Amino acid sequence: MSRKVADKDIEQLLTALEDGNISEDGLEDESEDEETFFANAREIVQELEDEDAEDHEDPTYSDPPLVQDLPGPSSQIFISLPMQEGHQQYVEFDKRKLIWKKDSLLFDESKIIHQPSTTEFAITELDTPYKCFLHYFTPKFLQKIVDETNLYAVQKNPSISFTITVGELKKFIGILLFMSVEQFPSVRSYWHSKFGYDPVKSAMPVNRFEMIRSYLHFNDNNKHLPRDHSDHDRLHKIRPVIEQLNKTFSSVGIDQRLSIDEQMCSTKIAHFLKQYLPNKPHKWGYKLFVLCSLMGYAYRFEVYSGQEEKKDKPADEPDLGITNNVVIRLARAIPRMNNHIVFFDNFYTSLPLVNYLNKQGIQCVGTIQQNRLPNCRLPDKKELMKTSVPRGTYEERVSHSDGVDFSATAWKDNKVVTLLSTYVGAEPVGKVSRYDKKAKQKIDIPCPKIVQEYNMHMGGVDLMDSFLGRYRIRIKSRKWYLRLFYHLLDLATINSWVLMKKNLTAKGVTKKQLPNLGEFRNCLADTLCNIGMSGGSKRGRPSTSSLERELQIKKQKGPQHPLPSKDVRVDGFEHWPVFANRLRCKMPNCKGTTQWSCTKCNIPLCLNQRNNCFKDFHSLQ
């Protein structure tokens, strides 16, 4: 039963609340009721002295702020403090404490002096496609792929005796490169009896190629941890290839200006790792983050799997969020304190990331969203896009914090673009040509220096994408890791081409003498299919197409004998002299005729008492 509260009782409760004897939540204030007990007079004197000391303020003490901002990834800036054992500790700062002023960060080249990274002498001496390719796909790594493929064949079907050798693996890769240059409707079309591709047909039978492709493997399935395990790796099947290429890619000296962007490995396979990027030409596929040079050389890459945050993070790296951590991991390959400059777009740019990289001696330039610049009073985009504001208008704000300069510039072109940098600002302003619809002619408009730097050095990954668009392995596969392997093989081929051009240019070879990408892939494929292999005619009866080709060559005025690649010429494997028709010797600076020919190279060479062109041609000289 509920009993009624009398009016007298209510008045007593209200009076007690007004006097402060009880609180509204029913808890009494016991601080006044408790009395301090002192055992003797000495304790009373000591208590009075302590109270008197507390009344005097410490001059070195400052009261804490009444309101403290909660730390978070979006409002943190880190400064470095020295630690023991050579590491750095990062103290959190609120980026909202930055004070932005209307000023200009002058561009000074003396502040970005860069010492070129040294490359091992053995790498600078790589001057052929085959040697450059073996720098990435080393013999040890090729042997590992062979071992894993043979192991997988036994695990998949123990009743079939299938084994592959390193030579067959090289032929398989060479055929893939041939297929990337010469496009046929299907894989089996390359072995067509009439319309096939002879370099592919002479390298390997189609059934053997299909069998190798079905058993090709890179990692032991028995070591693949289950999905519920904390160390489960979604990229386990392709992980050895990723680690090997990242290690060898970054072994080449790194240029000063680099760019970071996304890249797509296009595929239509139904797989949970497939991503959608609407701004890419191939919108569906596996997403990669790539660190590239201006020449399109990939120093480091990362395949997106959603598990990158589970990897072991060094103690000296801060946690700036998923997107910024991608840049930090890719930047591990960049030498510190050497004024390297990294360019990226607004998907990655943030004040904490730019501040961290600057503390590591790495400068940055990137587009940024204005809502990531608190207290930076740049003009609003709607105001700049008004017709009364002329095209080319810009405004700059500068801030300084703990030795780091920040420059934020908003510039009006077709749209308003905002950029953030640590070493360059709007000055000196240049000119760019744009088409004016009203005047119906091109006009020059002001262009800040930071915009010129960004447009000039941001396209490294896009350049590599253009190389991939010209020639890439287009073979379809239902195995997701094979599609990724084909993409990484294309990256290694492009890097080999860029490395060879760089080495030959340093030796004085002109640009006209350098091979283009298509010639490079054909030369590399031909070397992979023939090096260390026996020459002569293939097994079986010759096809009609080969007979017709021989007849057409005989009808021509002079014989055609294409020279083999340097790596095939000096491999020292089954180069036998045979007696043939008398022809002119193909050795440079030799005008004699001979009846001797090489079975593997298929070219005439002198072999007599006076001239031994056969030996000289197949030697390193």
WOJO-V309229 format. One record per residue. SS is DSSP state (H for helix, E for strand, C for the rest). Layout:
ss
SS
SS
This chain:
ss
C
C
C
C
C
C
H
H
H
H
H
H
H
H
H
H
H
H
H
C
C
C
C
C
C
C
C
C
C
C
C
C
C
C
C
C
C
C
C
C
H
H
H
H
H
H
H
H
H
H
H
H
H
H
H
C
C
C
C
C
C
C
C
C
C
C
C
C
C
C
C
C
H
H
H
E
E
E
E
E
E
E
C
H
H
H
C
E
E
E
E
E
E
E
H
H
H
C
C
C
E
C
C
C
C
C
C
C
H
H
H
H
C
C
C
C
C
C
C
C
H
H
H
H
C
C
C
C
H
H
H
H
H
H
H
H
C
C
H
H
H
H
H
H
H
H
H
H
H
H
H
H
H
H
H
H
C
C
C
C
C
C
C
C
C
H
H
H
H
H
H
H
H
H
H
H
H
H
H
H
H
C
C
C
C
C
C
H
H
H
H
C
C
C
C
C
C
H
H
H
H
H
H
C
C
H
H
H
H
H
H
H
H
H
H
C
C
C
C
C
H
H
H
C
C
C
C
C
C
C
C
C
C
C
C
H
H
H
H
H
H
H
H
H
H
H
H
H
H
C
C
C
C
C
C
C
E
E
E
E
E
E
E
E
E
E
C
C
C
C
C
C
C
C
E
E
C
C
C
C
C
C
C
E
E
E
E
E
E
E
E
E
E
C
C
C
C
E
E
E
E
E
E
C
C
C
C
H
H
H
C
C
C
C
C
C
C
C
C
C
C
H
H
H
H
H
H
H
H
H
H
H
H
C
C
C
C
C
C
E
E
E
E
E
C
C
C
C
C
C
H
H
H
H
H
H
H
H
H
C
C
E
E
E
E
E
E
C
C
H
H
H
C
C
C
C
C
C
C
C
H
H
H
H
C
C
C
C
C
C
C
C
C
E
E
E
E
E
E
E
E
C
C
E
E
E
E
E
E
E
E
E
C
C
C
E
E
E
E
E
E
C
C
C
C
C
C
C
C
E
E
E
E
E
E
E
C
C
C
C
E
E
E
E
E
E
E
C
H
H
H
H
H
H
H
H
H
C
C
H
H
H
H
H
H
H
H
H
H
H
C
C
C
C
C
C
C
C
C
H
H
H
H
H
H
H
H
H
H
H
H
H
H
H
H
H
H
H
H
H
H
H
H
H
H
H
C
C
C
C
H
H
H
C
C
C
H
H
H
H
H
H
H
H
H
H
H
H
H
H
C
C
C
C
C
C
C
C
C
C
C
C
C
H
H
H
H
H
H
H
H
H
H
H
H
C
C
C
C
C
C
C
C
C
C
H
H
H
H
C
C
C
C
C
C
C
E
E
E
E
E
E
E
E
C
C
C
C
C
C
C
C
E
E
E
E
E
E
C
C
C
C
C
E
C
C
C
C
C
C
C
C
H
H
H
H
H
C
C
C
C
